[in-house]
Amino acid sequence: MYRWRVFLLKIFGAKIGKNVIIRPTVRVTYPWNLTIGDYSWIGDDVVLYTLGEIEIGANAVVSQKSYLCTGSHDYNKVDFPILAKKIVLEDECWLATDVYVAPGITIGQGTVVGARSSVFKDLPPGKVCIGNPAVVIKDRLVED
């Protein structure tokens, strides 16, 4: 049924590459603001809150219960208007289980974010990051 789900999201404007797996319990607010590259995987109970754009690169994994949030409110105004800022996960990123990504964040190519981390600032490419807020703890060394 993965292809059926991808097909439905594409009908509503999502741009999804080949061989993408989107688990049945993934929630997407506005599909027309979603782009996912080839061979990526979106796990169970992930929320893609696409008030703004979410761009997920190729060969990326967003593990179960993660929350990518492009929307917030302007707390400096009395009526709290909605703000939307794009989130970018570059190619070969992995967000482990239950990661929160705030509006306007870019996570660099090949970076891994550990379980239950919260990302409030951009993360550079090729790193392993954990914590709340997420910080770089080491380089990611990829073996062949």
Secondary structure in CASP SS format (residue, H / E / C, confidence):
PFRMAT SS
TARGET T0000
AUTHOR 0000-0000-0000
METHOD secondary structure of the structure
MODEL  1
M C 1.00
Y H 1.00
R H 1.00
W H 1.00
R H 1.00
V H 1.00
F H 1.00
L H 1.00
L H 1.00
K H 1.00
I H 1.00
F C 1.00
G C 1.00
A C 1.00
K E 1.00
I E 1.00
G C 1.00
K C 1.00
N C 1.00
V C 1.00
I E 1.00
I E 1.00
R C 1.00
P C 1.00
T C 1.00
V C 1.00
R E 1.00
V E 1.00
T C 1.00
Y C 1.00
P H 1.00
W H 1.00
N H 1.00
L E 1.00
T E 1.00
I E 1.00
G C 1.00
D C 1.00
Y C 1.00
S C 1.00
W E 1.00
I E 1.00
G C 1.00
D C 1.00
D C 1.00
V C 1.00
V E 1.00
L E 1.00
Y E 1.00
T C 1.00
L C 1.00
G C 1.00
E C 1.00
I E 1.00
E E 1.00
I E 1.00
G C 1.00
A C 1.00
N C 1.00
A C 1.00
V E 1.00
V E 1.00
S C 1.00
Q C 1.00
K C 1.00
S C 1.00
Y E 1.00
L E 1.00
C E 1.00
T C 1.00
G E 1.00
S E 1.00
H E 1.00
D C 1.00
Y C 1.00
N C 1.00
K C 1.00
V C 1.00
D C 1.00
F C 1.00
P C 1.00
I E 1.00
L E 1.00
A E 1.00
K C 1.00
K C 1.00
I E 1.00
V E 1.00
L E 1.00
E C 1.00
D C 1.00
E C 1.00
C C 1.00
W E 1.00
L E 1.00
A C 1.00
T C 1.00
D C 1.00
V C 1.00
Y E 1.00
V E 1.00
A C 1.00
P C 1.00
G C 1.00
I C 1.00
T E 1.00
I E 1.00
G C 1.00
Q C 1.00
G C 1.00
T C 1.00
V E 1.00
V E 1.00
G C 1.00
A C 1.00
R C 1.00
S C 1.00
S E 1.00
V E 1.00
F C 1.00
K C 1.00
D C 1.00
L E 1.00
P C 1.00
P C 1.00
G C 1.00
K E 1.00
V E 1.00
C E 1.00
I E 1.00
G E 1.00
N C 1.00
P C 1.00
A E 1.00
V E 1.00
V E 1.00
I E 1.00
K E 1.00
D E 1.00
R C 1.00
L C 1.00
V C 1.00
E C 1.00
D C 1.00
END
